[in-house]
Amino acid sequence: MAAVVEGLEAEEAAAAEDGARLAVEAADAEPGAPPVLAGNWLNLDLYPGGCHRLLHLCAQQPSPLLQVEFLQLSTHENPGLLESTLDQVPWSQLRLRSLVLKGGQSRGALGACLRGTLTTLPAGLSGLACLVHLDLSFNSLETLPACVPQLRGLGALLLSYNCLSELPEALGALPTLTFLAVTHNCLQRLPTALGALATLQRLDLSENLLDTLPPEIGGLSNLSELNLASNRLRSLPASLVGLQSLQLLVLHSNLLTSVPAGLAHLPLLTRLDLRDNQLRNLPPELLDAPCVCLQGNPLGEASPDPSSPPGIPQDLEMPTLFLTSDVDSFPVTPQGCSVTMACGVRLQFPAGATAVPVTIHYRLWLPEPSLVSLGPHDSLLSGVLELWPHGVAFQQDVSLRLLFVPPRARRCHEVVVRTRSEDSWRDLETHLEEEAPKRLWARCQVSHFSWFLVVLRPVSNACLVPPEGTLLCSSGHPEVKVIFPPGVTEEPCHVSMQVVRMASRELRALLGEPEAAVSPLLCLTQHGPAGFLCPVTVQLPLPPGVTGHTFLLVSASPPSPVPASHLSSHISPHPPRYWLWYTTKTCVEGLARKAWERLRLHQVNLIALQRRRDPEQVLLQCLPRNKVDATLRRLLERYRGPEPSDTVEMFEGEKFFAAFERGIEVDAERPDCVEGRICFVFYSHLKNVKEVYITTSLDREAQAVRGQVSFYRGSVPEEVPQEAEAARQRKVVDALWMATLPIKLPRLRGSAGHRQGPGLSLVPLNLGDAETGFLTQSNLLSVARRLGPDWPAVALHLGLPYQELERIRHKFRDDLDGQIRHMLFSWAERQAGQLGAVRHLVQALEQSDRQDVADEVRAVLELGHHKYQDSIRRTGLALEDPALPGPSAQQPLEPAQA
């Protein structure tokens, strides 16, 4: 929910922003001197030693603070110094309209925002008669300071990310309060006096521990937005239907089993978010209402039998948390909890798993080779989940469930969860659970946190080989055995076995023999002392349908003939792979290596399609050959383009990239773009698809631009061929080039694509805030070019009234681009200085089914955030704060794909 500072006019907010910029520039020019006041704004939250600078200003006569209306001070200070400084400020003499005393500027070693040291406020602060905006977020407040309810002129109060367990009844005495945010606290109940806030328009109580609401909340007659997401609510008071001004009601990630039917009749309600609750039955008026979101509810399902709950057993007294996609951490107490994440992960911490409260952080990484450990015959089925703090041991095992892509075939294969332990990877005992068709979970027990991923591997059998010897058999192929005789080793060692089948038709094509045949491939792995003291015996089955012939036992050593009457052979312990070949060839060492590689290769096709209504939007995808036809049938309703490439072969986890050529370029900076090349990593069961926007420096008004996109193996090299024809002519087995597909940008009709509509002035702007990031004029123009006919839906989700849409359509009735730009920039100018504007834009794009544009905006924000952090380090602003991660601090690896 956007945190809007009520009472501040737009021009005052713009002037305040300019003043903050001047103050920063002045401080950069003279880093050793106190900051120079710029207009009526004093910004001390970006500099170390803010308390000392504030005390210096207080000591001057006359005090420069008397002209300050906007004051920001970081609370990452010594607690005693911070309390002493606030006590010495002559609050009653100041004309402050906005006071920001917040933490969150510093980050811990794991990248989490740190809370400030503020625990109370001086009583003299109640003398700020002009104060309309107070921000105390990211602090250590356990109770609301008594001076806050005495600020009668307060219009906006922000208390998010504190440790508040309750709010005082005196809070209801604020007669002009319009915005209240108390997110990410520990609120267990609300004061009944909350209903006396007659002017309150926006109330955000998400991410707390509320299990009930007072009936008095129905007295908030002017409330337009109410956010109660991620609490423990099981029911709602009937008085909610009296909120006649309500437009947005967010209740997702609670434990609701029923909601009042009268909510459907609220006259101004545009969105009712009931996702991820326990709703099994709803009144028809709510089921049919277009503004209601119900995903993640067991609608129509029977109530589970408490004596035998499916899946993970649920303790009714155990807290249940439903995390949204914008939350990256959650608390765990000795009581335990059940956690469901938006990314398809479920955790259950049993009671007593931790002795003290601990905060768990998580991130789902897109897979790339440095984060994924795969064997020669493994396939990846999920992204990479990171849970930290790493290595922290739990007193009881934690249940982890990961959602994964169901493999196309599981014969003689098994699905396992793989985790990193110290410097090695190991597979956990895994159980599969089917929640719905094609929706499978991999469940395992973990004792500590690290990286986790789901892998499809050949069935593995293992044993501990003692000095007395033993027998190891394959569970998937009982005829495959390894016999370890007595005296084979002096110390016990672990040996594991995997068996992989190869289709006879592939071997015949490789050898050019119509009667060639091959047995299953045996792969052995040894952990422990190197080598055995005597030969072990490997028993392999004959190739199907073949008897009475001589075979070749193929291994890493030169192949040796084996009579058909002997199904086993004494071998050296070192070679890891063995199989029987029936062939007329006497030397197959090179062919055996190629056959083994053929087992690991996937045959794929590459496609490049352009969106029909926006040719500058290009979809690039790498598809298994058997999925091409079905995928194209689905895509060609919205896209068009050339036929797929010829079939190429790729390994699991192989890197490749796409390069646009002949005047075509990637339009925007992306985290997965290196020197204008889009990077991919191929995983056979995951979606290898990206949508990019392209542009050209050529004149499209004169003629269409006929370019191309070429696909190359490996990482982006320092020098990439500009054209693919030369590479195509000298194509060999290990060639860098794989395929080239044509791309066409049609001719622009006149200059309509570039002209601005009448009366539209595109002033420079930075839309957004430091928390969610900024978008520049160039970024908004890029968004405008993508919207096309979808712009009215986006406008309505941005909150523009329908009458304004009609005025824009009339004013720019012959210019679609002018309509889009006017709508977007007029909305952006109204958002200047307001928090959450960029987040609101991304949500509007998603709600309008333009996930592609929303993803592009997120990529721009992520890139800008990295550049901002780098600039902060270069200017030295973060060097004196040891809590900020510097270049030498351990940072998580950035994903290779976006």
N, C-alpha and C positions, 0 to 999 in steps of 0.2 A: 504494500500500500504506500503510495507516495506520501512522504512527509512534507506537507505544504506549510510554510510559515505564514499564518494568517496575520493580517494587520500591516504587513510590509507592502508598500506599493511597488509596482514593477520597476519604476524608474529608480526608486531608492535601492532596490536589490541590485540593479545594474551598476549604480554608482558605488555600492559597497564592493562589488566584485572588482571594479576598476581600482578602488582604493587598496584592496588586498594585493592586487598585482603590483602596484607601485611600491607598497610596503616591502614586498618580497625583493623587488629589484634594488631598493635602497639597502636592505640588509645584506644582499649579495655584494653590493659595492663596498660596504664597510662592515665586514663580518665581526669586527671587534667592538663596534659601537652599539649602543642601544638602538632599537629600530626607530625609524623616522615615521611619525604619524602621517598618514595619507588621508586627508579629508577627515571623516568621522569614523574611520575603521582602524582598529589595532589588532593585528594578527600575530599572536605569539605561540601558535601551536606547531609551527614547523621548525622552530629553533630550539636547541638545547639551552637551558638556563633561562627559561621564560619567566620563572618567579623572580629571579634577580633583576631582570629587565623591568618587570612590573614594579618592583620595589624602588628601583631607580627613578621611575616616572612619578611614583607617589611622593618621593622626597623633594621633587622640584617644586619651586614656588614662582608663579602660580602653577598648579599641577596641569600638565597637558591632558590628563585624563578627563578634565571637565568638558572637553569638546568631543569625547569619544561616545558614539552611539552603538557601535558594534565591536564587541570584545571577544576574542578567542584565545584560550589558554589551555595548553596541554596539561593533563594531570599525571603525566609520567614524570613525577618529581619525588624527592624525598618527602615522606608523609608529614614529618614535622615542619619542614620548610613550606610545604604547600598550605598547611593549616595556618601557620604564622603569617604567610603572605596574604591570604584571604582575610585574616583578622585585621590587617593594617590598611586595607583598602577603604577609603571613605565612601562607602556605598551610597549613603544618603545624599551625598553631594553630586553624584553622577546622574547623567541623563541617558543611561543605557536603555536601548530598545531591544537589543539582542545580546545574550550572554551564552557563550559556549564553553563549558568546562568539561571536556571529555577526554577519554583515553582512546585506544585503538590505533594510534599512529605508529606504535612500535609493534614488532612481531617477534614471536618466539622462534626457537630453533626449528620448529616444525612448520613455521609459516602462519600460525594462528595469531589473530589480533590479541594483544595483551590488554588487560583491564588497567585503568589508572588507579592511583592510590587514594582517590577521594572517598571518604567515608561519611562526611558530614559537611554542613555549611554554617558559616557564622550567622548569628541571629540578626546582625545588622544588614544582611542582604535583603531583608524584608522592606528596607527603605527605598528600594528601586521602584519608584512610583510609575515610571514610564515603561517598564520592562514588559514586552509582549511575547518574547521568544526566549525560552530557557532549554538548553540541551545539556543533559547530564549523562549521556550515553557512555558505555564502556567504562564504568567505574566499579567501585566496590561497595556501593550503598546497600545496606541491609534493611534500613528503615528510611522513609522519606523525611528529610530535614523539616523541622517545624516551621521554618521561615517560608517554605514554598507555598503552602496554602494561604499565606498572608499576602501574596503578590496578586492583588485584586485585578490588575489590568492584564494578567497573563492570557495570551491567546493560543500559544503552542507550547506544550511540555513534552520533552523527549526523555524517557527514562530507560531505554532499551539496553540490554546487555549489562544488567546489574545483578544484585543478589536479593532482590525484594521478595519477601514471602507474603506481604499484604500491603494494602494501601489504606491510609487513614480515612476516617469518616469526614475529617475536615476538608478533604479534597473537593467535596461537593459545594464548598463555599466560593469557588472561583466563578464569578458571574459571566466572564467573557471568554472562557476557554472554548476553543473550536477544534483543537487537535490534541490528542493524547496518545502517545506510543509507549507501551510498556512491554515490548517483545523480549523474548529470551531472558526471562527472569524465573522466579520460583513461586509465582502467585498460586495460592491454593484456594483463595476465596476473594470476592470483591465486596467493597463496602456498599451498603444499601444507599448511602448518600450519592452514589454515582448517578442515580437516576435524577438527581436535582440539577445536573449540568444541562440546563435547557438550551444553551447555545452550541453544545458539542456537535460537530459535524462529522468528524473522523475519529474512530477509536480502533486501535490496533493492540490486541492482547494475545497475539499468536505466540507459540513456543513457550507455554507456561504449564502449570500443573492443575488447571481448573477442572473440577469435576461437576460443578453446578454453577448456575447463574442466578443472581437475585431477581425476583419478579420486578423490582423497581427499575430494571434496565429498560423496560418498556416505556418509561417516562421520557426518554431522550427523543423528544418530538422533532428535532432538527437533524438527527443523525442520518447521514447519507452513505457512510461506509463503515462496516463493522467486520473486523477480521479476528476470528477465534480459532484459526487453524492450529493443528498440532497441540491440542490439549487432551483432556481425558473426559470430555463431556459425553454422557450417556443419554441425556434428554435435554430439552429446551423448554424454558418457561413459555406458557401460552401468551404472555404479555408481549412477546416479540412481534406478534401480528399487529400491534399498535404503532409500530415504527413506520408511519405513513410516508416519511421522507426518504426511506432507505432505498438506495440504488444498487449497492454491492454488499452481499453477505457471504463471507468466506468461512466455511465450517469443515474443510477437508482435514483428513488425518485425525479424526476423533474416534469415539466409540459409540456413536449415535445409533440407537436402534429404532428411533421414531423422531419425526419432526411435525410441528403443527401444520395442518393442512391450510390454514389461513395465510401462510407465507406466499402461496401462489397468487393471492389476491392483492398483494401490496402494489399500489398503482404505479410506482416509479421503479420497481425492481428490474434491473437489466441482467444481473448475474447472481445465481445462487449456487455456490460451489459445495457439493456434498460428497466429493470424491473420497474414496478410501475410508469408509465408515463400516458399520455393521448393519446397514439397512437391508431388510429382507422383504418388507412390504411398505408401499407408499400409496397415499391417496392418488386417484387418477389425475386430479388436476396438477399434481406435482410431476407425475410421470410424463404427462403430455406437454408440460411447459417448455418452450424452447430455451429459456434462460437457465435451466437447471442442468448441472453437471453431475453425473452419477457413476462415473467409472470407478471400478475397484470396490463395489458393493456386492454382497451375495444376494442380489434381487431374485426372488422366486425360489431360492433354495430353502430346504427344510432346516430347522435349527439343529445343530450337531448334538449328538448324544454326549452329555458331559462325562459319562463313564468311559468313553472310548473316542476321544477327539482325534481327528485325522491329522497327520503330519506332526509338527512339533506340538507337544502338549502345552496348553495355555493355563497358567496360574492366574486365577481371577484377581488375586491380590498383587500380582506382579505388574508394574507399569508397562504399558504398551506404547511405543513411539512409532509414528508414521512420519518419515522424513521427506520433505519436498526436495526438488532438484537443486534449490539454491542453498541448502544446508549441508555443510561438510563436516559436522562434528555432532556428538551427542554425549550426555553424561551417563555414567554407569555407577550405581551405588551398590553397597553390599546386599541390598534387597534384591538385586537382579533386575532384568528387564527384557522385553521382547522388542526387537527393532526391525522395521520394514523400511527399506530404502527405495527411492524412486528408480534407481538404476537396476533393479532386479536382484537384490541381495537381501537375505533375511538372517538375522542373528538372534540367538537366545542365550542370555547370560543367566545361568541358574543362581539362586540365592547363595551367597557366600563365594561367588567366583572371584570377587575382589574384597579385600579387607578394608579398603578406604575408597572414597569416591575417586573416580578417574574419568577424564575426558578422552573419548575415542575419536580419532579423525579418520576420514576415509576419502579415497579418490579412485574413480574408475578410469584407468588409462587406456587409450587406444593402443592395440598391440603393435610392437615393433621389435626387431631381433634382440636389441639390448635388454628388453624386459621379458622376453619369452624364451623358455628353454624347451626345445623339442628334440626328440629322437629322430632317427632316419625315417621311421614309418609312422610318426605321430601326426595328428591333425589338431589344430586349435579350434575350440568350440565356443570361446567366450573372450571378452575383454580381460584386462588385467586389473584385479582389485588390490589396492594397497590399503592396509589397515595399520595405523600406528598409534601409540609408540611401539616401535619394533622391539621384539625380544622380551617384552614384559610378560612374565609367567603368571597365568591365572591359577587360583587354588582349585578350581574345578574346570573341566573342559567346557568350551563354548561351542554351541551348535551353529554351524555356518551352512547356509543354503545359497547356491549360486544358480541363476537361470542361465541356460546354455542353448545353443542351436542344436536341435536334434540331428544327429548324423544320418546320412542317406542310407547307410548300411552298417549293421553292427555285428555281422557274422564274424566270429572269432576275434572280435575286438571288445574293448571295455572302456567305459567312461570313468575317469578319475580326476580328482582335484589335485593339482600340483602346487607345491608351495616352496618358497625359498627359506632354508634354515641355515643361518650363518652364511657360508660361502658356497653352499651346494643346494641342489633342488632334490626334492623327494616327493613321492606320490603317497597320498593319504588314503586310508580305507574309506571308500565312497559308496553311498547308497543312492539309488535313483528313485525319485518320486514324480508321478505324473499328476499334475493338477488339472489339466485339460488336454485334449488332443493337441499335439505339437507344442505343448508347454511343459517342459521337463525341468526338474531341479536336481542338482547334485548336492547331496548332504554329507557332511563330514564333521568330525569333532576336532577342535584345535585347542592347543594349550597355550599358544602365544601368537602374536600377530606379525605378519610380514606381507609378502605378495602372494596372491592366489589366482589361479586360472584353471579352466576346465579343458581337459585334453582327451582325445580319442587315441588309444594306443592298442597294438596287438595284445591279446591276452598274455599276461605275464605270470610265470610260475617260478618260484624261488625256493631254495633250501639252504640249510647250513651244512656244509660238507665237513664231517669230523674225520679224524685220522682213521677211523674204522671203515670209512667209505659209506656210500649211500646211493640211492636211485632217485633220479629226477625225471618226472613224466610231465608231458604237456596236457593240460585239462581240455584244450580245444582240439588237439590232435593226439589221442591216446597212443597212437603207434609211434610217436616220436619220443625217444628216451635217451637219457645220458646216464651211463653207469660209471660210478666212481669206485674203483677197487680199494681194498684195504691198503694202507700205507701211502695213499695218494697225496697226503699233506701232513705236516707235523702240527700245524696250528689250524683250528677251524676257520673256514672262509665261507663267504656268501657267494652263491652262484644263482643267477636268474636266467630264464629262458623265454624267448618269444619266437613264435612260428608265423611265417607270412607265406601266403599262397601267391603263385604267379600263374596267370592264365596261359594255357598251352598255346593258344593262337598268337599271343604276343611273342612267345619264344620262337614259334615257327616263323613268324615274320622277321624276327631278328636274325635267325640262322639261315633262313631261306630253305628250310627242310620241311616238307609236309608231314613227316612222321616224327619229328622231334618232340620230346616230352621232358617234363621236369617235375621233381618232387617238391614239397613245401621247403621253404628256406628256413633254416634254423639259425637263430642269432643268440649267442651266449655272452653273458657279461659276468665278470669275476670281480669281487671286492675282497681284498685281503692280500695275503702273501702272493707275490708274482710267481706264476708258473706252478706246475704240479710235479711231484717226485716220480710219477710213473704215468704212462698214457691212460687216458680215459676212453670209454667206448661210447660212440654216438650211433644210435639206431634210427634210420630214416626209412619211410615207406617207399616202395617202388612207385614210379610215376603211374598214374591210372591207365589201365588197359595194356600194360607192357609187361611181358614175362620172357625169361629165357634169353636175355641179351646181356651185353656188357655195358656198364655205365661208367660215367666219370664222376668221382667225388670231387666237387668243385669247392675250393676254399681259398684262403689267402695264399697258401702255398701252391706249388704246381699241382694240377689235378692228377689223380692216380686212378687207374682202372680198378673197378670193383666187380667181381663176378655176381651174376644175378642170384646165385644161391646164397650169398651172404648179404644180409640186410643190415649188417653193422660193420664198423671199421674202427681199428685203433688209430688214434690221431694224436698229434701234438696238442698241448693245451692252449697254445697261444692264438691260433686263428679264431676269430669270433663268429664266422658265418660258414654254414655248410649246406649243400643240397646235392641231390643226385640228378645228373643229366643223362638222357638217352639221345645220342647223336652220333653221326658218322665222323665228326670232326675229331681230330686228335689233340688239338690245341685250342682251348676256348678261354684262355685266361683274360684276354681283352674283351671277348664277348660276354664273359661272366660279369665283368665290371659294368659293361653297358646294360646288361640285363638287370643288375641290381639298381642302377640309376633309373631304369624304366619303371621299376616298382614304385619309385618315389615321385615320379613326374605326374603332373596333371595336365590334361589337354584343355586349353581354354581358347576363347575368342575375345577380341578387344572391340569395343563399340564406342562411337562418338556421335551423339545425337544433339540436335539443337531444338530448343523449345519453339513450338509453332508460333506462339504469340510474342516471343521475345528471342530472336535469333542470337542475341549476344549471350544468352544463357546456354551453356554447353554441359551435357552430361557425359562423363567418361566412366566406363565400367569394364571390368575384367570378369568374364563369366565362364564357368565350366561349360564345356561344349553341349552337354545334355540339357542345359537350362536356357540356352540362347533363344530358341523359338518361343517358349512360353513368356520369357521376359520381354521380347520385342512386341509380342501381341498386346501386352499390357501397356507398354510405353508409347506405342505409335499413335495412341489417341491424342497425346500431348506433345510428342516429339517427332521429328523427322530427321533423316540423315542417310548416310551411305550404308551399304551392306556391311555386316561385321567383317573383321579381318580374317585372313586365313588362320587355321588352327596353329597355335604355338604351344610349346610345352614349358611348364614352370614348376619349380620346386615349392613346397610349403615353406612360407616365410621368406621367399625371394623378393628382393627389392627391385622396383622398376620405376620409371618416371615418364611423364608425358610432356613433350615440348611442342609448343605452337610455333609454326614457321610460316614463311612467305607473307610477312606483314601483319600477322595476327599475334597479339600479346595478351597476357593475363591482365585483367583490368585493375585488380586491387591486391594489396599486400595480404598474404595469408601465412599462418604458421607453417603450413606444409608446402610452401612455395620457396624454392631455392633458385635464385637467378632466373626467375620466370618459368621454372620447370615444376610441375606438380608431382610430388613424390607419393608413391604407393608402396605397400607391402602386401604380397599375395598370401591370403589364407583361404584354403579351398572351401571352408564352410561359412565364412563370414562374407559380408557384403563389401566388395572391393569397388565402391562407387563414390564419385565426387561430382558435385556440380560447381562449375566455375563460371565467371563472367569474363568475357574477352572484349578487347577493343583493338583499334588499329590507328596508326598514325597516317595512313593513306587517305586520300580524298574519296570518301564514299558518296559525295554528291555527284561526282563525275561518272563513276561506275561502281559496280559491285566489287568487293574484295574477295578473291578466291585464294584462300590459304589452305593450311593443312595442319594436322596434329600427328606427330610421330611418337611411337612408344619405344623406349630403349631399356635394356636390362641394367641392373645395378644402381648404385647411388649416382647422383648428379656429378659428372666429372667437371674438371676445370674448363674443358673445351668440349662443347657439344656440336656435332655437325649442323650447319645451318640448314641444309637440305638433306633429304633422305635418299635421293636417287642413287648417289654414289655408294652409300651403304647397302642399298637394295641390290645393286649389281654384284657386289662382292660378298653377298650373304653366304655364311658358312654356319656350321653347327653352333659355334660359340660366338656368333656375331652379336655386337652390341644392339643393333637395330632389330626390331621385331615386326613392326607394322606401321603403315602410314594411311591415314584416312582424310578425305577432303573436308574442309570447313568453308562455308560461304557466308559472308556478311552482305546482305542485299543493299542495293543502292538506296541512299536517302533521298526522299522526294523533297526538293528545295532545302530549306534550312529549318524546317519545322522541328526537327529533332534537337535543335540547339537554341532556338530563340526563346526568350523569356516573354511571358504573356504581358499584356498591357497592365500597368499599374502594379507590377510585382517587383519589389526591390529585394534582392538577395543579399542582405547585409551579412558581414562576417559574424559568426557565432560559434560558441562551443557549448553544445547541448549536453547536459548531464551534470555529474558531480564526481567528487574524488572517489566515492565508494563504488559507484557502478561504472565509472569511466565517462569519456567525452566523445562526442561526434562533431566533426567539423562541417563546414558548408560543403566541402567536396564529398564527404561521406554521405550527407543527406541527398546531394544530387545523384550519387550512385544508387541510393535506395529508390529515389523517385523514378529513375530510368527503369527499374525492375518491376514496378507495381503494375503498370498497364491497366487493364479494365478492372482489376481488383481494388483500385484505390478507394471506392466508396465504402466497401466493407472495412478496410483498414481505418478510414476516417471515423466511422461509427464506433468502432472499438476503441479509438482514441478519445472518444467522448464528444465529438463534434455533433451538434444538433442537425437533424435532417434538413431544417430550413437553410442552414448555412451551406450544406451540400448543394441544394438547389440553386442558391445564389452563385456558387462557384461554377456550376454547370452552365448557367446562363451567361455569366461574364466571359467565360472561355469556351463558348459553345462550339467553336470550330478548332479548338486546340486541346487535344487530350493531354499532351505533355504539360501545357500551361495549367490545366486543372489540377494535375497531380502535384506540380511544384508549388502552386499557390496554397493548396490544402496543407502540404507538409511543412512549408516554411512559415505559414501563418500560425500553425499549431506550435512549431518550435519556438517562435518568438514569444508566444504566450507562456512557454515553459521556462523562460530565462530565470535562473536563480532558484528554481524549484528542484527539490530532491526527488529522485526516482523517475525522472522523465525518460531516460534511456530504457530503464526496465519496463516502463509502461509501453514504449514503442515496440520492444521485442515481444511483449505479451500480445499486443494488438496484431502484430504480424502472424504470430502463431494461431491466434483465434480466427484469423482470416484465411487460414490454410496456406500461408506463405512461409513455410518452415525454411525454405531455401534462403530467402532474404533475411530471416531471423538469424540463421546460422552465419551468414556473412557479417551481420552486425556484431555478433558475438566474437567472431574472429578478429574484426577490427578493434574491438574493445580489449581483447587479450593482447594483441600486438601493441596497442597504445599503452597498456598497463606495464608491459615489460620495458618499453622505451622510457616511461616515466620513472620507473624504479632505477634504471641505469642513469638517467640524468640526475636524480637525487644523489646517487652515490658519487657521480663525477663532480658535482658542486660541493661535496663534502658535508651536506646537511645531515647525513645519516652516520657519519664516522664516529661521532662522540657518543652514540647510543649503542651500547654493547648488545642490546636485545635485538637490534635489527640484523637480519642475516646479510653478511657481506659477501664479497666474491669468494672468500675462502670457506664460508659456511657450507655445510652440506645441504644441497638443494635437491628436490626430486627431479628426476629426468623429465624433460618435456616430451610429450608424445610426438611421434613423427607424423601422424596423420591427424587431420581435423575433420 
